[in-house]
Every structure is written in structure tokens, then in C-alpha cells.
Amino acid sequence: MDPMDSKAEFDNVFKQYQRSNIVFTDADIENISYRYVYFSNKLEGNRLNLAQTTTLLKSNIAQGDLPIRDYLEAKGHYKALKFIISAALNKYPLDDRVLKQANKLTLEPYWSLEDAYPNSKAKNQLVGEYKVTQNKITWDYNKRKGEILPLSNPHTVEKNINKVMDMFNQSKSHLIEKTAFLAYQIFIHQPFHDANKRTSRLMTTFVSMKEGLPITAFDYQEKFSNFNHALITSYLEDDKSIMEEFLAKEFIASMGQLIEHQKTLDNSKNKGLSFFI
């Protein structure tokens, strides 16, 4: 799909979504949050399934016999998502306080274990703070593998990330363009020692929810068509429209499902009222 067409379709569906006046219950938000955490962590190799993730976050019961890291990652990412939802609904400004807190809450449960991240801790890395050592991005795409050196090193990361956020805040571009820009920049600068892609997704959720979009679980995860794949191919093909089209598609699908569900509910109510009369 042409990038302009995807934005036009997004605009059209977004208007329909706004007219639908969909109201989310606390239970609705919880259920999509469980799905969000599951799909986001799955992209990073977490082995909990959706049922295990839901039971853990809903009832604090750990099912299965998996490494403790898998459970703690789910707990942390859930806590970070709850913060992001609250920050978006309360219209917090996009700044490094929100960014750092999202990363900190994601990593904190596992980080708190004495034997977690020994090398990072030995180098005085603090959880939720910018990286103190150089990291790298490894990729595996289309039978090729490689490494990407992030655009920021420990000496430049704070300045560079603040510049990225300033550019976002001052931009008058389309919401899809701005959001894709922010998601990609967090990925390519790798500001933290870990959980950069999860933080990228959280910040995508933050800025999109601030503009009135629903929480989107980014649950389309075919091998060559998911959030991480869109980030990596945007770099390899030097094409920003890849991330833009991916986000437009995800948001359109999410809003479309909610619109159809609302129509079903409205029709049921109307039929019931007609029968009663």
C-alpha cells in the first residue's frame, strides 16, 4: 500500500472510531493489557503463553516451569504499561522522565535479583538510566545476519534522545509519521542497556493514546511482518515508510475491530428495545 494511502485510510478509520464513542471498562483495559504484554514480550523471546501471562498478571499465579526471568519480565512490562496508560490519559508531556520510567519499570523486577545483569551492574549501570557502555543491535533477516551500531554511544545518548523528543514535540507532521519516527529513533539509538524495543513499543503506545487512539497490542506477528521486523527493515532498506505503514496497519486493524464490536452491541440493544416495545 502506498504510504499516502495508508495514512488516508488511517484518517478515515480514526474518524469513524471517534464517532463511535467507544467506552472502555476497567476489565476491557486489563484484557488488552494482558495481550499487549504477552505479544510484546514474545517478540523478545519470552516463553510464557497468553494463558500463563494472563493468569500471572490477573491472579499473581505462576503456571508452568519456566525460568524466573520470563515471569518477572511479564510483571515488569505490565507495570510499565499501566504507567504509560496513566501517563497518556493524564496528558504527560513526552520527555525523558516518561521514557526512563517506562524502561525502569519494565526491567526492575528482574533487575532486582542479585545475579541479574552482573556485567552491567559491575560497570555501575543503573536501571532505567541511559546506557553506560556501548551496545549493539543484532539482526536476522531474509537468510542474512548482521549487527548494527546504534547512533548513540554512552557519551552522546542523553543529548541525542532529548533532541529526538524535541523534534517529535515540535513536528507538525501526520501522527503516523511522528509516531513511526519516535519508535524508530528509540530503536536505532538504543538508549538503554536492555529492553529498548519494548520501550519503543511503550512510547508508541504513549504518544498514540495521548491523541485518542485505543491501546493496540501489536499482535500481528508473522515472521516477516511484526513490530521488530518493521524496525529492522526500515534500517536495512533505509525506508521510513516501512514503519509508517506497519503502524498504520496495526492501528487501523485495532480500531476496526472495536468499531465492528460496537456496532454489534448497538444492534443488539436496538433489537432488544424493538422487541420490548
C-alpha positions as CSV (number, residue, x, y, z in Angstrom):
1,M,0.0,0.0,0.0
2,D,1.2,3.5,-0.8
3,P,2.2,5.4,2.3
4,M,-0.2,8.2,1.5
5,D,-3.0,5.7,1.0
6,S,-2.3,4.1,4.4
7,K,-2.4,7.5,6.1
8,A,-5.6,8.4,4.3
9,E,-7.2,5.1,5.4
10,F,-6.0,5.6,8.9
11,D,-7.6,9.1,9.0
12,N,-10.8,7.7,7.7
13,V,-11.0,4.8,10.3
14,F,-9.8,7.2,13.1
15,K,-12.8,9.5,12.4
16,Q,-15.1,6.5,12.4
17,Y,-13.6,5.4,15.7
18,Q,-14.0,8.8,17.3
19,R,-17.7,9.0,16.2
20,S,-18.3,5.6,17.7
21,N,-17.7,7.0,21.2
22,I,-16.5,3.6,22.5
23,V,-16.2,3.4,26.3
24,F,-13.7,1.1,27.8
25,T,-14.4,-0.6,31.1
26,D,-11.6,-1.4,33.6
27,A,-12.0,-5.1,32.5
28,D,-11.5,-4.1,28.8
29,I,-8.3,-2.3,29.6
30,E,-7.0,-5.2,31.7
31,N,-7.7,-7.7,29.0
32,I,-5.9,-5.8,26.3
33,S,-3.1,-5.1,28.7
34,Y,-2.5,-8.8,29.2
35,R,-2.5,-9.3,25.4
36,Y,-0.1,-6.4,25.0
37,V,2.4,-7.7,27.5
38,Y,2.2,-11.2,26.0
39,F,2.8,-10.2,22.4
40,S,5.4,-7.6,23.3
41,N,7.5,-10.0,25.4
42,K,7.0,-12.8,22.9
43,L,8.9,-10.7,20.3
44,E,11.9,-10.7,22.7
45,G,11.9,-14.4,23.3
46,N,9.7,-14.7,26.4
47,R,8.3,-18.2,26.6
48,L,5.1,-17.6,28.6
49,N,1.9,-18.2,26.6
50,L,-1.1,-15.9,26.7
51,A,-2.9,-18.0,29.3
52,Q,0.1,-18.1,31.5
53,T,0.7,-14.4,31.1
54,T,-3.0,-13.6,31.9
55,T,-3.0,-15.8,35.0
56,L,0.2,-14.3,36.3
57,L,-0.9,-10.7,35.8
58,K,-4.5,-11.3,36.9
59,S,-4.1,-13.6,39.8
60,N,-0.4,-13.5,40.6
61,I,-0.1,-17.2,40.0
62,A,2.9,-18.5,38.1
63,Q,2.0,-21.5,35.9
64,G,4.4,-23.8,34.2
65,D,8.1,-24.5,34.9
66,L,9.9,-21.7,33.0
67,P,12.9,-19.6,34.0
68,I,12.0,-16.9,36.6
69,R,13.1,-14.2,34.2
70,D,10.1,-15.0,31.9
71,Y,7.7,-14.4,34.8
72,L,9.5,-11.3,36.1
73,E,9.6,-9.8,32.6
74,A,5.9,-10.1,32.3
75,K,5.3,-8.5,35.7
76,G,7.7,-5.6,34.8
77,H,6.3,-4.9,31.4
78,Y,2.8,-4.9,32.8
79,K,3.7,-2.4,35.4
80,A,5.4,-0.2,32.8
81,L,2.3,-0.4,30.5
82,K,0.0,0.6,33.4
83,F,2.2,3.6,34.0
84,I,2.2,4.5,30.3
85,I,-1.6,4.3,30.1
86,S,-2.0,6.5,33.1
87,A,0.6,9.0,31.7
88,A,-1.2,9.1,28.4
89,L,-4.6,9.6,29.9
90,N,-3.3,12.4,32.1
91,K,-1.5,14.0,29.1
92,Y,2.0,13.9,30.5
93,P,4.5,15.6,28.2
94,L,6.9,13.5,26.1
95,D,10.2,13.8,27.9
96,D,13.0,11.7,29.3
97,R,11.2,11.2,32.6
98,V,8.5,9.2,30.9
99,L,11.0,7.4,28.7
100,K,13.2,6.4,31.6
101,Q,10.4,5.4,33.8
102,A,8.9,3.1,31.1
103,N,12.3,1.3,30.8
104,K,12.9,1.2,34.5
105,L,9.5,-0.4,35.3
106,T,10.0,-2.9,32.5
107,L,13.3,-4.1,33.8
108,E,13.0,-3.6,37.6
109,P,11.6,-6.9,38.7
110,Y,14.3,-9.0,37.1
111,W,17.0,-6.4,37.7
112,S,16.3,-6.7,41.5
113,L,17.6,-10.2,41.5
114,E,21.1,-10.3,42.9
115,D,22.5,-12.4,40.0
116,A,20.7,-10.4,37.2
117,Y,22.8,-8.3,34.7
118,P,26.1,-8.9,36.6
119,N,28.2,-7.2,33.9
120,S,26.0,-4.1,33.7
121,K,25.9,-3.8,37.5
122,A,29.7,-4.2,37.7
123,K,30.0,-1.2,35.3
124,N,27.7,0.9,37.5
125,Q,24.7,0.8,35.2
126,L,21.5,1.9,37.0
127,V,18.2,0.5,36.0
128,G,16.1,3.0,33.9
129,E,19.1,5.2,33.3
130,Y,20.9,5.7,30.0
131,K,23.5,3.1,29.0
132,V,27.0,3.5,30.4
133,T,28.6,1.0,27.9
134,Q,28.2,0.7,24.2
135,N,25.6,-1.8,23.0
136,K,24.7,-3.2,19.5
137,I,21.7,-4.5,17.6
138,T,21.9,-7.9,16.1
139,W,19.5,-8.8,13.3
140,D,18.5,-11.9,11.3
141,Y,16.5,-11.2,8.1
142,N,16.0,-13.0,4.8
143,K,18.7,-15.6,5.5
144,R,21.2,-12.8,6.4
145,K,22.5,-11.9,9.8
146,G,24.4,-8.8,11.0
147,E,25.0,-6.2,13.6
148,I,24.0,-2.5,13.7
149,L,26.0,0.0,15.7
150,P,23.5,2.3,17.4
151,L,23.6,6.0,16.5
152,S,24.3,6.9,20.2
153,N,27.1,5.9,22.5
154,P,27.1,6.5,26.3
155,H,28.6,10.0,25.9
156,T,26.0,11.2,23.3
157,V,22.9,9.3,24.2
158,E,21.2,11.8,26.5
159,K,21.7,14.7,24.1
160,N,20.6,12.7,21.1
161,I,17.5,11.3,22.7
162,N,16.4,14.7,24.0
163,K,16.9,16.1,20.5
164,V,14.7,13.3,19.1
165,M,11.9,14.1,21.6
166,D,12.2,17.8,20.9
167,M,11.8,17.0,17.2
168,F,8.7,14.9,17.9
169,N,7.2,17.6,20.1
170,Q,7.8,20.4,17.6
171,S,6.7,18.4,14.5
172,K,3.6,19.2,12.6
173,S,3.7,16.0,10.6
174,H,1.0,13.4,10.4
175,L,0.5,11.4,13.6
176,I,1.6,8.2,11.8
177,E,4.8,9.8,10.6
178,K,5.6,11.3,14.0
179,T,4.9,8.0,15.9
180,A,6.9,5.9,13.4
181,F,9.8,8.4,13.8
182,L,9.8,8.1,17.6
183,A,9.6,4.3,17.6
184,Y,12.5,4.0,15.1
185,Q,14.7,6.6,16.8
186,I,14.5,4.8,20.1
187,F,15.4,1.6,18.4
188,I,18.3,2.9,16.4
189,H,19.8,5.0,19.3
190,Q,19.4,2.1,21.8
191,P,19.4,4.5,24.8
192,F,19.2,1.8,27.4
193,H,21.3,-1.3,28.2
194,D,18.3,-3.6,27.7
195,A,14.5,-3.5,26.7
196,N,14.9,-0.9,24.0
197,K,12.4,-2.4,21.6
198,R,9.9,-2.9,24.4
199,T,10.5,0.7,25.4
200,S,9.9,1.7,21.8
201,R,6.6,0.0,21.8
202,L,5.6,1.6,25.1
203,M,6.4,5.0,23.8
204,T,4.4,4.3,20.7
205,T,1.5,3.5,22.9
206,F,2.0,6.6,25.0
207,V,2.0,9.1,22.1
208,S,-0.8,7.4,20.2
209,M,-3.1,7.1,23.2
210,K,-2.5,10.8,24.0
211,E,-4.0,11.5,20.6
212,G,-7.1,9.4,21.3
213,L,-6.2,6.1,19.8
214,P,-7.0,2.9,21.7
215,I,-4.4,0.6,23.2
216,T,-3.0,-1.5,20.4
217,A,-1.4,-4.9,21.3
218,F,0.8,-5.1,18.1
219,D,-0.4,-8.7,17.9
220,Y,0.3,-9.2,14.1
221,Q,3.4,-11.3,14.5
222,E,4.1,-13.1,11.3
223,K,7.9,-13.8,11.0
224,F,8.5,-11.1,8.4
225,S,5.8,-8.7,9.5
226,N,5.9,-7.6,13.1
227,F,7.0,-4.5,15.1
228,N,10.6,-5.6,15.3
229,H,10.8,-6.7,11.7
230,A,9.5,-3.3,10.7
231,L,12.2,-1.5,12.7
232,I,15.0,-3.6,11.3
233,T,13.8,-3.5,7.6
234,S,13.4,0.3,8.0
235,Y,17.1,0.4,8.7
236,L,18.3,-2.2,6.2
237,E,16.2,-0.7,3.3
238,D,16.7,2.9,4.5
239,D,12.9,3.5,4.1
240,K,11.0,5.2,6.9
241,S,7.7,4.4,5.2
242,I,8.0,0.7,6.2
243,M,7.5,1.6,9.9
244,E,4.8,4.1,9.0
245,E,2.8,1.6,7.0
246,F,3.2,-1.1,9.7
247,L,1.8,1.3,12.4
248,A,-1.0,2.5,10.2
249,K,-2.0,-1.1,9.5
250,E,-1.9,-2.0,13.2
251,F,-3.9,1.0,14.3
252,I,-6.4,0.5,11.5
253,A,-7.0,-3.1,12.5
254,S,-7.3,-2.3,16.2
255,M,-9.8,0.5,15.6
256,G,-11.7,-1.5,13.0
257,Q,-12.3,-4.4,15.4
258,L,-13.5,-2.1,18.1
259,I,-15.9,-0.3,15.7
260,E,-17.4,-3.6,14.5
261,H,-17.8,-4.8,18.1
262,Q,-19.5,-1.6,19.0
263,K,-21.9,-1.9,16.0
264,T,-22.8,-5.4,17.1
265,L,-23.5,-4.2,20.6
266,D,-25.6,-1.3,19.3
267,N,-27.6,-3.6,17.0
268,S,-28.3,-6.0,19.9
269,K,-29.6,-3.1,22.0
270,N,-31.8,-1.8,19.2
271,K,-33.3,-5.2,18.5
272,G,-33.9,-5.7,22.2
273,L,-35.6,-2.3,22.5
274,S,-37.8,-3.0,19.4
275,F,-38.9,-6.3,20.8
276,F,-39.8,-4.8,24.2
277,I,-41.8,-2.0,22.6
